Amino acid sequence: MITSILIIKRGAMGDVVRATALLHLLRNRHPASRIDWIVDSESVDLLRNNPFLRNIYVWGSYQTQQWDLIVNLEDTEECARFATQHGRIVIGTHMMGDILTYTPSGWFDMSLVSTLGRERANALKRANTKTYYQHLYELLGATWSGEKPVLVLSDDEREQGRQLIKQFRTQDKPLIGINAFAGGRWKHKSLPEERTVALIKMLSLQGCTCVLFGDQDRNARVAAMTDIAIPLVDTSSSPRLFAAAIASCDIVITSDSLALHLATVVGTPVVAFFGPTPAPEIELFGGHKVVPPMKCISCLLHDCDVPVPCSSRFDLDEICAATKRLLRMRNAGERR
């Protein structure tokens, strides 16, 4: 009998958000069980107030205990050892003696710890057509049926997000949140600054108001490159404030980053662009994916020497057309 369950998913923040979709399955299978989660400190706020969870532990700050079932979604040896030592049953990565291995999983077959080797793992990842949620449920021998991630914002948090965004709204114009940057690790996941400016100008001509989320230094440079007033929204103090602000936008245009996952969980329609990371594994729940038609797309490289890389080929006309279409659908839904 399973009475206690632990999920180990420490980071990154967007991955923590989307892994919460697994909670529906675990609760349905084990309605009386306690469900706990181990996470890194930077992501703990994303799990706060989650109705499925009993305890949230920051990695390294918990007391030694045992769980009947551990679902380990990390691919590090320290997490695999912890799961092996503290779980009666372990699904995901674990240790067999000194060897890190995992329960049968298409997801881990594509990972850094794939038993098939790096070259085969990357080939499988590039060829993959299943979403992360499908892989996540298959890891537990189930079929994903559209269950969404879980992030519960309080009324006060939602109001804080509304007030933050409200000051930037102009008359009845649609408000578009743009998160063009994706951090420094993956250079070509981000929309270049000059193309971000071009996108803002195109959206402005469509009658939209744009606000910029993400890296404030980069956004300040973008704002300085145009005479259009572009508000910079600083949500760095809290990922929950970031989620609340995104919830108050009409559409979010984003790289493959935390903003994408927050938008899907709070229900804001998404237009997302993809370059070096695979688009098929991302579920937008009705949003739109922009993927340049290049043979080297989804290369999984942090940088490359292609003269005109994918980040310079994200189709701005397609982004604007998709934004217009999603706005029309959103407005039609509100009228109903």
C-alpha positions as CSV (number, residue, x, y, z in Angstrom):
1,M,0.0,0.0,0.0
2,I,1.3,3.5,-0.9
3,T,0.7,6.0,1.9
4,S,3.6,8.4,1.2
5,I,4.9,9.7,-2.1
6,L,7.8,12.0,-2.9
7,I,8.5,13.8,-6.2
8,I,12.0,14.9,-6.8
9,K,12.1,17.7,-9.3
10,R,14.5,20.4,-8.2
11,G,14.8,22.6,-11.3
12,A,14.8,24.4,-13.7
13,M,11.9,26.5,-12.8
14,G,9.9,25.9,-16.0
15,D,10.5,22.2,-15.6
16,V,9.2,22.3,-12.0
17,V,6.0,24.0,-13.3
18,R,5.3,21.5,-16.0
19,A,6.1,18.5,-13.8
20,T,3.2,19.4,-11.5
21,A,0.8,17.9,-14.1
22,L,1.8,14.6,-12.7
23,L,0.0,15.4,-9.4
24,H,-3.4,14.7,-11.0
25,L,-2.4,11.1,-11.8
26,L,-0.8,10.4,-8.4
27,R,-3.8,11.8,-6.5
28,N,-6.2,9.7,-8.6
29,R,-4.2,6.5,-8.0
30,H,-3.5,7.1,-4.4
31,P,-6.3,9.3,-3.0
32,A,-5.3,8.9,0.6
33,S,-1.5,9.2,0.2
34,R,0.6,12.1,1.4
35,I,2.5,13.7,-1.5
36,D,5.7,15.6,-0.8
37,W,8.1,17.4,-3.2
38,I,11.8,18.2,-3.0
39,V,12.9,21.3,-5.0
40,D,15.7,23.8,-5.2
41,S,15.2,27.0,-3.2
42,E,14.7,29.2,-6.3
43,S,11.7,27.2,-7.3
44,V,10.0,26.6,-4.0
45,D,7.5,29.5,-4.5
46,L,6.1,27.8,-7.6
47,L,4.8,25.0,-5.4
48,R,3.4,27.1,-2.6
49,N,-0.3,26.7,-2.0
50,N,-0.5,23.7,-4.2
51,P,-3.5,21.7,-3.0
52,F,-2.0,18.3,-3.9
53,L,1.1,18.7,-1.7
54,R,1.5,18.1,2.0
55,N,5.2,19.1,2.4
56,I,7.6,21.0,0.2
57,Y,11.3,20.5,1.0
58,V,14.2,22.5,-0.2
59,W,17.0,20.1,-1.3
60,G,19.3,19.5,1.7
61,S,17.0,21.0,4.3
62,Y,14.8,17.9,5.2
63,Q,15.0,15.4,7.9
64,T,15.9,11.8,7.0
65,Q,12.8,9.8,6.3
66,Q,11.4,7.1,4.0
67,W,8.7,7.2,1.4
68,D,6.7,4.3,0.0
69,L,7.0,5.7,-3.6
70,I,9.6,8.2,-4.9
71,V,9.2,9.6,-8.5
72,N,12.6,10.9,-9.3
73,L,12.6,13.2,-12.4
74,E,16.2,14.4,-12.0
75,D,19.2,12.9,-13.8
76,T,21.9,13.5,-11.3
77,E,23.7,10.8,-9.3
78,E,23.1,12.6,-5.9
79,C,19.3,12.5,-6.5
80,A,19.4,9.0,-7.8
81,R,21.3,7.9,-4.7
82,F,18.8,9.7,-2.4
83,A,15.9,8.1,-4.2
84,T,17.4,4.6,-3.9
85,Q,18.2,5.1,-0.2
86,H,14.8,6.7,0.8
87,G,12.2,5.0,-1.4
88,R,10.6,1.6,-1.0
89,I,9.6,1.9,-4.7
90,V,11.5,4.2,-7.1
91,I,10.2,5.3,-10.5
92,G,12.7,7.3,-12.6
93,T,16.4,7.5,-12.0
94,H,18.0,5.3,-9.3
95,M,21.2,3.5,-8.5
96,M,22.0,-0.2,-9.2
97,G,25.1,-0.5,-7.1
98,D,27.4,2.3,-8.5
99,I,25.5,2.6,-11.8
100,L,22.9,5.2,-12.4
101,T,19.9,3.8,-14.3
102,Y,16.2,4.4,-14.7
103,T,12.9,2.6,-15.0
104,P,11.8,2.2,-18.7
105,S,11.2,5.6,-20.1
106,G,11.2,7.2,-23.5
107,W,12.0,10.5,-21.7
108,F,15.2,9.3,-20.0
109,D,16.2,7.5,-23.1
110,M,16.6,11.0,-24.6
111,S,18.3,12.5,-21.5
112,L,21.9,13.1,-20.4
113,V,21.8,9.7,-18.5
114,S,20.4,7.7,-21.4
115,T,21.7,4.1,-21.4
116,L,21.7,4.4,-25.2
117,G,24.6,6.9,-25.3
118,R,24.6,10.6,-26.1
119,E,24.5,10.4,-29.9
120,R,21.5,8.1,-29.9
121,A,19.8,10.1,-27.1
122,N,20.1,13.3,-29.1
123,A,18.8,11.6,-32.3
124,L,15.8,10.4,-30.4
125,K,15.2,13.8,-28.9
126,R,15.3,15.5,-32.3
127,A,12.9,12.8,-33.8
128,N,10.5,12.9,-30.8
129,T,6.9,13.8,-31.4
130,K,5.5,13.3,-27.9
131,T,5.0,16.1,-25.4
132,Y,6.7,16.1,-22.1
133,Y,3.3,15.4,-20.4
134,Q,2.9,12.2,-22.5
135,H,6.4,11.0,-21.5
136,L,5.7,12.0,-17.9
137,Y,2.5,9.9,-17.7
138,E,4.1,7.0,-19.6
139,L,6.9,6.9,-17.1
140,L,4.2,5.8,-14.6
141,G,2.5,3.5,-17.1
142,A,-0.4,5.9,-17.8
143,T,-1.8,7.8,-20.7
144,W,-1.9,11.6,-20.5
145,S,-5.4,13.0,-21.1
146,G,-4.8,16.7,-21.2
147,E,-4.1,17.2,-17.5
148,K,-2.5,20.7,-16.9
149,P,0.2,21.8,-14.6
150,V,-0.9,23.2,-11.2
151,L,0.0,26.7,-9.9
152,V,-2.6,28.2,-7.6
153,L,-2.5,32.0,-7.3
154,S,-4.4,33.7,-4.5
155,D,-7.0,36.4,-5.2
156,D,-4.5,38.9,-3.7
157,E,-1.7,37.7,-6.0
158,R,-3.9,37.9,-9.1
159,E,-5.0,41.4,-8.1
160,Q,-1.3,42.4,-7.7
161,G,-0.7,41.2,-11.2
162,R,-3.7,43.0,-12.5
163,Q,-2.6,46.3,-10.9
164,L,0.9,45.9,-12.2
165,I,-0.3,45.4,-15.8
166,K,-3.3,47.8,-15.6
167,Q,-1.1,50.9,-15.6
168,F,0.2,50.0,-19.0
169,R,-3.1,49.4,-20.7
170,T,-4.2,52.0,-23.3
171,Q,-7.9,52.4,-23.9
172,D,-9.2,49.1,-25.4
173,K,-6.0,48.1,-27.1
174,P,-4.9,44.4,-26.6
175,L,-1.9,44.1,-24.2
176,I,0.8,41.8,-25.4
177,G,3.5,40.5,-23.0
178,I,6.8,39.8,-24.7
179,N,9.5,37.7,-23.2
180,A,12.1,37.6,-26.0
181,F,15.1,36.5,-24.0
182,A,15.8,33.0,-22.7
183,G,18.9,33.4,-20.6
184,G,22.5,33.0,-21.6
185,R,22.9,29.3,-21.8
186,W,21.1,28.8,-25.2
187,K,22.1,31.8,-27.3
188,H,19.7,31.2,-30.2
189,K,16.6,30.5,-28.1
190,S,16.3,34.3,-27.8
191,L,14.9,36.8,-30.3
192,P,17.7,39.2,-31.1
193,E,17.3,42.7,-29.8
194,E,16.9,44.4,-33.2
195,R,14.2,41.9,-34.2
196,T,12.4,42.4,-30.9
197,V,12.2,46.1,-31.8
198,A,10.9,45.2,-35.3
199,L,8.2,42.9,-33.7
200,I,7.1,45.6,-31.3
201,K,6.7,48.1,-34.2
202,M,4.6,45.5,-36.2
203,L,2.4,44.8,-33.2
204,S,2.0,48.5,-32.6
205,L,0.7,48.9,-36.2
206,Q,-1.8,46.2,-35.4
207,G,-3.2,48.3,-32.6
208,C,-1.5,46.4,-29.7
209,T,0.3,47.7,-26.6
210,C,3.4,45.7,-25.7
211,V,5.2,45.3,-22.4
212,L,8.5,43.6,-21.9
213,F,9.2,40.8,-19.4
214,G,12.5,39.3,-18.5
215,D,16.1,40.6,-18.5
216,Q,15.8,44.3,-17.6
217,D,19.2,45.3,-19.0
218,R,18.4,43.7,-22.3
219,N,14.9,45.1,-22.4
220,A,16.3,48.6,-21.6
221,R,18.5,48.4,-24.7
222,V,15.5,47.3,-26.8
223,A,13.4,50.2,-25.5
224,A,16.2,52.6,-26.3
225,M,16.2,51.4,-29.9
226,T,12.7,52.7,-30.7
227,D,10.6,55.8,-30.2
228,I,7.6,53.7,-29.2
229,A,7.1,53.8,-25.4
230,I,7.7,50.3,-24.2
231,P,7.0,49.6,-20.5
232,L,9.5,47.3,-18.8
233,V,7.8,45.0,-16.3
234,D,10.1,43.9,-13.5
235,T,8.8,40.7,-11.9
236,S,12.2,39.5,-10.7
237,S,11.2,39.6,-7.1
238,S,8.9,36.6,-7.4
239,P,8.0,33.9,-9.9
240,R,4.5,34.1,-8.6
241,L,4.3,37.8,-9.4
242,F,5.6,36.9,-12.9
243,A,2.8,34.4,-13.2
244,A,0.2,36.9,-12.0
245,A,1.4,39.6,-14.4
246,I,1.3,37.1,-17.3
247,A,-2.2,36.1,-16.3
248,S,-3.3,39.7,-16.8
249,C,-1.9,39.9,-20.4
250,D,-4.1,39.2,-23.4
251,I,-1.4,37.2,-25.2
252,V,2.2,36.3,-24.4
253,I,4.9,36.0,-27.0
254,T,7.9,34.2,-25.6
255,S,10.9,32.1,-26.1
256,D,11.1,28.5,-24.8
257,S,11.5,29.7,-21.2
258,L,9.7,30.0,-17.8
259,A,7.3,32.6,-19.3
260,L,6.0,29.9,-21.7
261,H,5.2,27.5,-18.9
262,L,3.7,30.1,-16.6
263,A,1.4,31.3,-19.4
264,T,0.1,27.8,-20.1
265,V,-0.6,27.2,-16.4
266,V,-2.5,30.5,-15.9
267,G,-4.3,30.2,-19.1
268,T,-2.9,33.1,-21.2
269,P,-2.7,32.2,-24.9
270,V,0.9,31.8,-26.1
271,V,2.9,32.4,-29.2
272,A,6.2,30.7,-28.7
273,F,9.3,30.5,-31.0
274,F,11.7,27.6,-31.0
275,G,15.2,27.1,-32.4
276,P,17.8,24.9,-30.8
277,T,15.3,23.1,-28.5
278,P,12.6,20.8,-29.8
279,A,9.1,22.2,-30.2
280,P,7.2,18.9,-30.2
281,E,7.8,18.2,-26.5
282,I,6.1,21.5,-25.6
283,E,2.3,21.6,-25.1
284,L,0.8,25.1,-25.6
285,F,-2.8,24.1,-24.9
286,G,-4.1,25.9,-28.0
287,G,-1.2,28.3,-28.6
288,H,1.0,28.7,-31.6
289,K,4.5,27.5,-32.3
290,V,6.9,29.4,-34.6
291,V,9.7,27.1,-35.9
292,P,12.1,28.2,-38.7
293,P,12.2,25.7,-41.6
294,M,15.8,24.7,-41.2
295,K,17.4,21.3,-41.5
296,C,19.4,22.0,-38.3
297,I,16.4,23.0,-36.2
298,S,16.3,21.4,-32.8
299,C,20.1,21.0,-32.9
300,L,20.4,21.0,-29.1
301,L,23.5,23.2,-29.4
302,H,24.1,26.1,-27.0
303,D,25.7,28.1,-29.8
304,C,26.5,27.5,-33.5
305,D,28.4,28.9,-36.4
306,V,25.5,29.0,-39.0
307,P,25.9,32.4,-40.8
308,V,22.1,33.1,-40.3
309,P,21.1,31.1,-37.3
310,C,17.5,30.1,-36.3
311,S,17.2,33.1,-33.9
312,S,17.4,35.4,-36.9
313,R,14.8,33.5,-38.8
314,F,11.9,33.5,-36.5
315,D,9.1,34.7,-38.8
316,L,7.8,38.0,-37.4
317,D,4.9,38.0,-39.8
318,E,3.8,34.6,-38.5
319,I,4.1,35.7,-34.9
320,C,1.9,38.8,-35.6
321,A,-0.6,36.7,-37.6
322,A,-0.8,34.1,-34.8
323,T,-1.2,36.9,-32.2
324,K,-4.1,38.4,-34.2
325,R,-5.8,35.0,-34.5
326,L,-5.4,34.1,-30.8
327,L,-6.8,37.6,-29.8
328,R,-9.8,37.0,-32.0
329,M,-10.4,33.6,-30.5
330,R,-9.9,35.0,-27.0
331,N,-12.4,37.8,-27.6
332,A,-14.9,35.4,-29.1
333,G,-14.6,33.2,-26.0
334,E,-15.1,36.2,-23.7
335,R,-18.3,37.2,-25.6
336,R,-19.7,33.7,-25.1
